[in-house]
């Protein structure tokens, strides 16, 4: 019984310390806030459709099952499977676009 009481006290103390450590600061930030305006590409926005832009060269994230497959909508992989699950959950049609990513210079 005493061991259980001691363990409970320890857990409560750990919870209090963890909660206190997560608290924010009450001061204000000295950094100025800047407003960023981004215009979404209208070619990717269509009602009832989810567009997933991927670079189909990064297995296992996204890739073609065989060399003969070139249709981006037939790609497979983690990213594509995730996008298919989201589209299905929201009742959307999935459009996969193969968009090569630029290399940093």
C-alpha positions in Angstrom: 0.0 0.0 0.0 2.8 2.4 0.9 4.6 1.6 -2.4 1.5 2.4 -4.4 1.0 5.7 -2.5 4.7 6.6 -3.2 4.4 5.7 -6.9 1.2 7.8 -7.2 3.0 10.8 -5.6 5.9 10.4 -8.0 3.6 10.3 -11.0 1.7 13.3 -9.9 4.9 15.2 -9.4 6.2 14.2 -12.8 3.0 15.3 -14.4 3.2 18.7 -12.7 6.8 19.2 -13.8 6.0 18.1 -17.4 3.0 20.5 -17.5 5.0 23.4 -16.2 7.7 22.8 -18.8 5.2 23.0 -21.6 4.0 26.5 -20.6 4.7 29.4 -22.9 6.3 32.7 -22.2 4.1 35.6 -21.2 6.4 38.2 -22.9 5.9 39.5 -26.3 8.1 38.7 -29.3 10.4 41.4 -30.6 10.4 40.0 -34.1 8.1 41.9 -36.5 5.4 39.8 -38.1 5.3 39.8 -41.8 2.3 38.9 -43.9 2.9 36.5 -46.7 0.5 36.3 -49.6 0.5 33.1 -51.6 -1.7 32.6 -54.7 -2.6 29.0 -55.1 -2.2 27.5 -58.6 -5.7 27.4 -60.0 -4.8 24.4 -62.3 -4.6 22.3 -59.2 -7.9 23.4 -57.6 -11.0 21.6 -58.9 -14.2 20.8 -57.0 -14.5 17.2 -56.0 -10.9 16.5 -56.9 -7.7 16.0 -54.9 -4.5 16.7 -56.8 -1.3 15.0 -55.4 1.9 16.4 -56.9 4.8 13.8 -56.7 8.1 13.2 -58.3 7.7 9.5 -59.3 11.4 8.6 -58.9 11.7 8.1 -55.2 10.8 4.5 -54.2 9.3 3.6 -51.8 7.5 6.9 -51.5 6.2 6.8 -55.1 7.2 4.8 -58.1 5.9 2.9 -61.1 5.3 -0.9 -60.7 7.1 -1.6 -63.9 9.0 0.2 -66.7 6.1 -0.1 -69.0 3.8 2.0 -66.8 3.9 5.7 -67.4 0.5 6.9 -66.2 1.0 8.9 -63.0 -2.4 7.7 -61.7 -1.0 4.1 -61.7 1.9 5.0 -59.5 2.3 3.1 -56.2 4.1 3.9 -52.9 3.6 5.4 -49.5 2.7 8.9 -50.6 0.3 7.7 -53.3 -1.4 5.2 -51.0 -1.9 8.0 -48.4 -3.4 10.3 -51.0 -5.7 7.6 -52.2 -6.9 7.0 -48.6 -7.5 10.7 -48.1 -9.4 11.0 -51.4 -11.5 8.0 -50.6 -12.3 9.2 -47.0 -13.5 12.6 -48.4 -15.2 11.1 -51.4 -12.9 12.9 -53.9 -11.4 11.9 -57.2 -7.6 11.6 -57.0 -5.5 13.1 -59.7 -1.8 12.3 -59.4 0.6 14.7 -61.2 4.2 13.8 -61.8 6.1 17.0 -61.1 9.8 16.8 -60.9 11.3 18.7 -58.1 14.1 21.2 -58.8 17.5 20.5 -57.2 18.9 23.2 -55.0 21.7 25.1 -56.5 
